[in-house]
């Protein structure tokens, strides 16, 4: 199973959209373990939405749509 997720940084009013096969580990990475990347600048992150997909391809297509202008609406 793959999950598409949306995180929100209340402190910085930012959103992040991602895809993973291990959501618990990914959230830990975004909030504590990660040492580089865009998300470390805007900690802490709260999970505000998640969707589950059978295949990686389906999840990646949904992630791409959510990151588009139409998807962000």
ZADO-1210 file (C-alpha; in nm, 4 decimals, padded with zeros to 6 digits):
<atoms>
<atom x="00.0000" y="00.0000" z="00.0000" code="UNK" pos="1"/>
<atom x="00.1100" y="00.3529" z="-00.0785" code="UNK" pos="2"/>
<atom x="-00.0140" y="00.6712" z="00.0808" code="UNK" pos="3"/>
<atom x="-00.0358" y="01.0243" z="-00.0477" code="UNK" pos="4"/>
<atom x="-00.0284" y="01.2675" z="00.2414" code="UNK" pos="5"/>
<atom x="-00.0550" y="01.6371" z="00.3132" code="UNK" pos="6"/>
<atom x="00.1322" y="01.8007" z="00.5976" code="UNK" pos="7"/>
<atom x="00.0723" y="02.1461" z="00.7406" code="UNK" pos="8"/>
<atom x="00.3124" y="02.3676" z="00.9321" code="UNK" pos="9"/>
<atom x="00.1016" y="02.5888" z="01.1551" code="UNK" pos="10"/>
<atom x="00.4033" y="02.7949" z="01.2617" code="UNK" pos="11"/>
<atom x="00.4956" y="02.8864" z="00.9024" code="UNK" pos="12"/>
<atom x="00.1575" y="02.8421" z="00.7252" code="UNK" pos="13"/>
<atom x="00.3072" y="02.5979" z="00.4717" code="UNK" pos="14"/>
<atom x="00.1805" y="02.2748" z="00.3191" code="UNK" pos="15"/>
<atom x="00.3766" y="01.9762" z="00.1922" code="UNK" pos="16"/>
<atom x="00.2423" y="01.6984" z="-00.0293" code="UNK" pos="17"/>
<atom x="00.4205" y="01.3649" z="-00.0480" code="UNK" pos="18"/>
<atom x="00.3936" y="00.9939" z="-00.1212" code="UNK" pos="19"/>
<atom x="00.5285" y="00.6977" z="00.0772" code="UNK" pos="20"/>
<atom x="00.4873" y="00.3291" z="00.1541" code="UNK" pos="21"/>
<atom x="00.5646" y="00.3861" z="00.5253" code="UNK" pos="22"/>
<atom x="00.3797" y="00.6892" z="00.6565" code="UNK" pos="23"/>
<atom x="00.4894" y="00.6552" z="01.0205" code="UNK" pos="24"/>
<atom x="00.8581" y="00.6520" z="00.9273" code="UNK" pos="25"/>
<atom x="00.8119" y="00.9366" z="00.6793" code="UNK" pos="26"/>
<atom x="00.6421" y="01.1573" z="00.9399" code="UNK" pos="27"/>
<atom x="00.9264" y="01.0860" z="01.1816" code="UNK" pos="28"/>
<atom x="01.1722" y="01.1872" z="00.9114" code="UNK" pos="29"/>
<atom x="00.9891" y="01.5127" z="00.8369" code="UNK" pos="30"/>
<atom x="00.9597" y="01.6103" z="01.2035" code="UNK" pos="31"/>
<atom x="01.2699" y="01.4719" z="01.3738" code="UNK" pos="32"/>
<atom x="01.5197" y="01.2558" z="01.1850" code="UNK" pos="33"/>
<atom x="01.5687" y="01.4401" z="00.8579" code="UNK" pos="34"/>
<atom x="01.8925" y="01.6387" z="00.8353" code="UNK" pos="35"/>
<atom x="01.8456" y="01.8084" z="00.4982" code="UNK" pos="36"/>
<atom x="01.5702" y="01.9096" z="00.2615" code="UNK" pos="37"/>
<atom x="01.2903" y="02.1603" z="00.2369" code="UNK" pos="38"/>
<atom x="01.0723" y="02.0275" z="00.5182" code="UNK" pos="39"/>
<atom x="01.3283" y="02.0637" z="00.7974" code="UNK" pos="40"/>
<atom x="01.3000" y="02.4429" z="00.7731" code="UNK" pos="41"/>
<atom x="00.9305" y="02.4452" z="00.8622" code="UNK" pos="42"/>
<atom x="00.8993" y="02.2001" z="01.1522" code="UNK" pos="43"/>
<atom x="00.6797" y="02.0916" z="01.3198" code="UNK" pos="44"/>
<atom x="00.4463" y="01.9286" z="01.0677" code="UNK" pos="45"/>
<atom x="00.0938" y="01.7996" z="01.1308" code="UNK" pos="46"/>
<atom x="-00.0688" y="01.5355" z="00.9137" code="UNK" pos="47"/>
<atom x="-00.3928" y="01.6885" z="00.7824" code="UNK" pos="48"/>
<atom x="-00.4881" y="01.4464" z="00.5032" code="UNK" pos="49"/>
<atom x="-00.4011" y="01.1009" z="00.3700" code="UNK" pos="50"/>
<atom x="-00.5209" y="00.8744" z="00.0895" code="UNK" pos="51"/>
<atom x="-00.4333" y="00.5093" z="00.0289" code="UNK" pos="52"/>
<atom x="-00.3530" y="00.3480" z="-00.3081" code="UNK" pos="53"/>
<atom x="-00.2773" y="-00.0076" z="-00.4168" code="UNK" pos="54"/>
<atom x="00.0122" y="00.0796" z="-00.6474" code="UNK" pos="55"/>
<atom x="00.2975" y="00.3276" z="-00.6444" code="UNK" pos="56"/>
<atom x="00.1953" y="00.4505" z="-00.9892" code="UNK" pos="57"/>
<atom x="-00.1558" y="00.5423" z="-00.8688" code="UNK" pos="58"/>
<atom x="-00.0150" y="00.7232" z="-00.5665" code="UNK" pos="59"/>
<atom x="00.2386" y="00.9173" z="-00.7727" code="UNK" pos="60"/>
<atom x="-00.0310" y="01.0276" z="-01.0193" code="UNK" pos="61"/>
<atom x="-00.2475" y="01.1527" z="-00.7325" code="UNK" pos="62"/>
<atom x="00.0480" y="01.3317" z="-00.5710" code="UNK" pos="63"/>
<atom x="00.1252" y="01.5027" z="-00.9011" code="UNK" pos="64"/>
<atom x="-00.2378" y="01.6134" z="-00.9387" code="UNK" pos="65"/>
<atom x="-00.2489" y="01.7526" z="-00.5852" code="UNK" pos="66"/>
<atom x="00.0700" y="01.9501" z="-00.6504" code="UNK" pos="67"/>
<atom x="-00.0804" y="02.1061" z="-00.9623" code="UNK" pos="68"/>
<atom x="-00.2690" y="02.4348" z="-00.9474" code="UNK" pos="69"/>
<atom x="-00.6023" y="02.2558" z="-00.9853" code="UNK" pos="70"/>
<atom x="-00.5171" y="02.0060" z="-00.7128" code="UNK" pos="71"/>
<atom x="-00.4203" y="02.2721" z="-00.4605" code="UNK" pos="72"/>
<atom x="-00.7668" y="02.4296" z="-00.4849" code="UNK" pos="73"/>
</atoms>
